[in-house]
Amino acid sequence: MRQLAVVAALEALEAGDVALAEAILLAAREDGPSRPHRVCPECGLRFDWPGQREAHVLNVHGLEEAA
């Protein structure tokens, strides 16, 4: 569902309707994450998007294994 919201917001921006794009994105944000948060095993930070935790663990903590 979120992917559809992003596409709709992009289309609204393309049409020059910034207010509609903002409304679409804010409504999508209120839906909450589509899956549970992923938590960093080192510091406990929480991430919503795929790949965020792995990138954080590698870049911040320097750990090769981000699983």
VMD Tcl script that builds the backbone (N, CA, C; Angstrom):
set m [mol new atoms 201]
animate dup $m
set s [atomselect $m all]
$s set {name element resname resid chain x y z} {
  {N N MET 1 A 0.824 -1.202 0.000}
  {CA C MET 1 A 0.000 0.000 0.000}
  {C C MET 1 A 0.862 1.257 0.000}
  {N N ARG 2 A 1.946 1.233 0.766}
  {CA C ARG 2 A 2.810 2.405 0.820}
  {C C ARG 2 A 3.424 2.725 -0.531}
  {N N GLN 3 A 3.757 1.693 -1.275}
  {CA C GLN 3 A 4.352 1.911 -2.582}
  {C C GLN 3 A 3.372 2.669 -3.481}
  {N N LEU 4 A 2.107 2.325 -3.384}
  {CA C LEU 4 A 1.088 3.038 -4.157}
  {C C LEU 4 A 1.005 4.500 -3.736}
  {N N ALA 5 A 1.152 4.744 -2.433}
  {CA C ALA 5 A 1.101 6.120 -1.936}
  {C C ALA 5 A 2.278 6.930 -2.474}
  {N N VAL 6 A 3.446 6.322 -2.523}
  {CA C VAL 6 A 4.621 7.023 -3.042}
  {C C VAL 6 A 4.414 7.355 -4.516}
  {N N VAL 7 A 3.904 6.413 -5.282}
  {CA C VAL 7 A 3.648 6.644 -6.706}
  {C C VAL 7 A 2.618 7.761 -6.874}
  {N N ALA 8 A 1.557 7.715 -6.080}
  {CA C ALA 8 A 0.518 8.746 -6.167}
  {C C ALA 8 A 1.087 10.118 -5.799}
  {N N ALA 9 A 1.933 10.169 -4.784}
  {CA C ALA 9 A 2.547 11.440 -4.385}
  {C C ALA 9 A 3.464 11.971 -5.480}
  {N N LEU 10 A 4.226 11.091 -6.099}
  {CA C LEU 10 A 5.094 11.511 -7.195}
  {C C LEU 10 A 4.282 12.043 -8.373}
  {N N GLU 11 A 3.174 11.388 -8.652}
  {CA C GLU 11 A 2.308 11.862 -9.738}
  {C C GLU 11 A 1.717 13.230 -9.413}
  {N N ALA 12 A 1.346 13.428 -8.143}
  {CA C ALA 12 A 0.813 14.728 -7.732}
  {C C ALA 12 A 1.879 15.812 -7.877}
  {N N LEU 13 A 3.118 15.480 -7.505}
  {CA C LEU 13 A 4.200 16.454 -7.665}
  {C C LEU 13 A 4.450 16.767 -9.133}
  {N N GLU 14 A 4.387 15.727 -9.946}
  {CA C GLU 14 A 4.579 15.912 -11.389}
  {C C GLU 14 A 3.521 16.856 -11.961}
  {N N ALA 15 A 2.320 16.757 -11.409}
  {CA C ALA 15 A 1.226 17.614 -11.861}
  {C C ALA 15 A 1.286 18.998 -11.210}
  {N N GLY 16 A 2.236 19.193 -10.298}
  {CA C GLY 16 A 2.390 20.486 -9.653}
  {C C GLY 16 A 1.551 20.688 -8.407}
  {N N ASP 17 A 0.941 19.621 -7.898}
  {CA C ASP 17 A 0.075 19.730 -6.725}
  {C C ASP 17 A 0.838 19.293 -5.473}
  {N N VAL 18 A 1.595 20.216 -4.910}
  {CA C VAL 18 A 2.418 19.919 -3.742}
  {C C VAL 18 A 1.553 19.588 -2.527}
  {N N ALA 19 A 0.451 20.291 -2.359}
  {CA C ALA 19 A -0.428 20.050 -1.211}
  {C C ALA 19 A -0.991 18.638 -1.236}
  {N N LEU 20 A -1.387 18.159 -2.400}
  {CA C LEU 20 A -1.911 16.798 -2.512}
  {C C LEU 20 A -0.809 15.784 -2.225}
  {N N ALA 21 A 0.385 16.009 -2.750}
  {CA C ALA 21 A 1.503 15.105 -2.499}
  {C C ALA 21 A 1.794 15.016 -1.007}
  {N N GLU 22 A 1.799 16.161 -0.354}
  {CA C GLU 22 A 2.043 16.187 1.089}
  {C C GLU 22 A 0.955 15.429 1.842}
  {N N ALA 23 A -0.298 15.630 1.468}
  {CA C ALA 23 A -1.410 14.938 2.128}
  {C C ALA 23 A -1.304 13.430 1.946}
  {N N ILE 24 A -0.941 12.994 0.763}
  {CA C ILE 24 A -0.801 11.560 0.489}
  {C C ILE 24 A 0.308 10.960 1.351}
  {N N LEU 25 A 1.455 11.641 1.408}
  {CA C LEU 25 A 2.589 11.125 2.180}
  {C C LEU 25 A 2.305 11.136 3.676}
  {N N LEU 26 A 1.645 12.166 4.172}
  {CA C LEU 26 A 1.305 12.204 5.591}
  {C C LEU 26 A 0.324 11.094 5.953}
  {N N ALA 27 A -0.624 10.817 5.091}
  {CA C ALA 27 A -1.574 9.730 5.342}
  {C C ALA 27 A -0.858 8.383 5.336}
  {N N ALA 28 A 0.092 8.204 4.426}
  {CA C ALA 28 A 0.848 6.946 4.374}
  {C C ALA 28 A 1.689 6.776 5.630}
  {N N ARG 29 A 2.239 7.869 6.127}
  {CA C ARG 29 A 3.051 7.793 7.340}
  {C C ARG 29 A 2.208 7.383 8.544}
  {N N GLU 30 A 0.965 7.839 8.598}
  {CA C GLU 30 A 0.083 7.510 9.710}
  {C C GLU 30 A -0.308 6.040 9.718}
  {N N ASP 31 A -0.192 5.383 8.564}
  {CA C ASP 31 A -0.510 3.957 8.505}
  {C C ASP 31 A 0.467 3.126 9.314}
  {N N GLY 32 A 1.622 3.685 9.620}
  {CA C GLY 32 A 2.633 2.975 10.394}
  {C C GLY 32 A 3.435 2.032 9.530}
  {N N PRO 33 A 4.493 1.487 10.099}
  {CA C PRO 33 A 5.346 0.588 9.330}
  {C C PRO 33 A 4.593 -0.678 8.952}
  {N N SER 34 A 4.888 -1.206 7.766}
  {CA C SER 34 A 4.192 -2.389 7.299}
  {C C SER 34 A 4.717 -3.669 7.941}
  {N N ARG 35 A 5.843 -3.584 8.611}
  {CA C ARG 35 A 6.383 -4.744 9.320}
  {C C ARG 35 A 7.052 -4.240 10.594}
  {N N PRO 36 A 7.357 -5.140 11.513}
  {CA C PRO 36 A 7.944 -4.706 12.791}
  {C C PRO 36 A 9.283 -4.004 12.599}
  {N N HIS 37 A 9.603 -3.154 13.546}
  {CA C HIS 37 A 10.891 -2.474 13.526}
  {C C HIS 37 A 12.020 -3.494 13.618}
  {N N ARG 38 A 13.124 -3.174 12.989}
  {CA C ARG 38 A 14.330 -3.984 13.132}
  {C C ARG 38 A 15.243 -3.221 14.074}
  {N N VAL 39 A 15.833 -3.904 15.022}
  {CA C VAL 39 A 16.613 -3.278 16.078}
  {C C VAL 39 A 18.094 -3.591 15.898}
  {N N CYS 40 A 18.939 -2.572 16.096}
  {CA C CYS 40 A 20.392 -2.754 16.033}
  {C C CYS 40 A 20.814 -3.609 17.221}
  {N N PRO 41 A 21.584 -4.673 16.985}
  {CA C PRO 41 A 22.008 -5.537 18.087}
  {C C PRO 41 A 23.028 -4.867 19.010}
  {N N GLU 42 A 23.670 -3.816 18.548}
  {CA C GLU 42 A 24.705 -3.147 19.344}
  {C C GLU 42 A 24.164 -2.017 20.211}
  {N N CYS 43 A 23.320 -1.145 19.640}
  {CA C CYS 43 A 22.904 0.053 20.374}
  {C C CYS 43 A 21.394 0.168 20.577}
  {N N GLY 44 A 20.621 -0.716 19.955}
  {CA C GLY 44 A 19.183 -0.709 20.176}
  {C C GLY 44 A 18.383 0.255 19.314}
  {N N LEU 45 A 19.029 0.977 18.385}
  {CA C LEU 45 A 18.274 1.853 17.486}
  {C C LEU 45 A 17.302 1.014 16.658}
  {N N ARG 46 A 16.153 1.609 16.328}
  {CA C ARG 46 A 15.128 0.899 15.568}
  {C C ARG 46 A 15.044 1.466 14.156}
  {N N PHE 47 A 14.806 0.583 13.187}
  {CA C PHE 47 A 14.759 0.970 11.781}
  {C C PHE 47 A 13.514 0.404 11.124}
  {N N ASP 48 A 12.903 1.189 10.225}
  {CA C ASP 48 A 11.673 0.796 9.547}
  {C C ASP 48 A 11.896 0.239 8.150}
  {N N TRP 49 A 12.920 0.711 7.466}
  {CA C TRP 49 A 13.078 0.385 6.060}
  {C C TRP 49 A 14.100 -0.709 5.831}
  {N N PRO 50 A 13.858 -1.564 4.846}
  {CA C PRO 50 A 14.802 -2.646 4.540}
  {C C PRO 50 A 16.196 -2.097 4.252}
  {N N GLY 51 A 17.180 -2.702 4.839}
  {CA C GLY 51 A 18.567 -2.328 4.611}
  {C C GLY 51 A 19.103 -1.255 5.540}
  {N N GLN 52 A 18.237 -0.520 6.237}
  {CA C GLN 52 A 18.706 0.548 7.116}
  {C C GLN 52 A 19.536 -0.005 8.270}
  {N N ARG 53 A 19.028 -1.039 8.924}
  {CA C ARG 53 A 19.751 -1.597 10.069}
  {C C ARG 53 A 21.098 -2.143 9.630}
  {N N GLU 54 A 21.120 -2.872 8.520}
  {CA C GLU 54 A 22.359 -3.472 8.049}
  {C C GLU 54 A 23.398 -2.405 7.727}
  {N N ALA 55 A 22.966 -1.331 7.055}
  {CA C ALA 55 A 23.874 -0.237 6.728}
  {C C ALA 55 A 24.374 0.447 7.995}
  {N N HIS 56 A 23.495 0.646 8.954}
  {CA C HIS 56 A 23.872 1.268 10.229}
  {C C HIS 56 A 24.916 0.423 10.950}
  {N N VAL 57 A 24.650 -0.870 11.062}
  {CA C VAL 57 A 25.572 -1.751 11.778}
  {C C VAL 57 A 26.944 -1.741 11.112}
  {N N LEU 58 A 26.967 -1.788 9.807}
  {CA C LEU 58 A 28.238 -1.810 9.085}
  {C C LEU 58 A 28.969 -0.470 9.197}
  {N N ASN 59 A 28.252 0.638 8.988}
  {CA C ASN 59 A 28.889 1.960 8.954}
  {C C ASN 59 A 29.190 2.538 10.326}
  {N N VAL 60 A 28.327 2.307 11.289}
  {CA C VAL 60 A 28.504 2.913 12.608}
  {C C VAL 60 A 29.324 2.013 13.523}
  {N N HIS 61 A 29.005 0.744 13.529}
  {CA C HIS 61 A 29.667 -0.175 14.450}
  {C C HIS 61 A 30.816 -0.936 13.792}
  {N N GLY 62 A 30.905 -0.874 12.458}
  {CA C GLY 62 A 31.998 -1.516 11.759}
  {C C GLY 62 A 31.949 -3.030 11.783}
  {N N LEU 63 A 30.778 -3.579 11.982}
  {CA C LEU 63 A 30.647 -5.037 12.032}
  {C C LEU 63 A 30.332 -5.574 10.639}
  {N N GLU 64 A 31.015 -6.592 10.233}
  {CA C GLU 64 A 30.777 -7.183 8.922}
  {C C GLU 64 A 29.445 -7.922 8.889}
  {N N GLU 65 A 29.099 -8.604 9.953}
  {CA C GLU 65 A 27.867 -9.392 10.000}
  {C C GLU 65 A 26.749 -8.518 10.538}
  {N N ALA 66 A 25.814 -8.114 9.678}
  {CA C ALA 66 A 24.709 -7.244 10.080}
  {C C ALA 66 A 23.411 -8.011 10.216}
  {N N ALA 67 A 23.461 -9.314 10.179}
  {CA C ALA 67 A 22.259 -10.138 10.288}
  {C C ALA 67 A 21.862 -10.192 11.727}
}
mol reanalyze $m
mol bondsrecalc $m
mol representation Tube
mol addrep $m
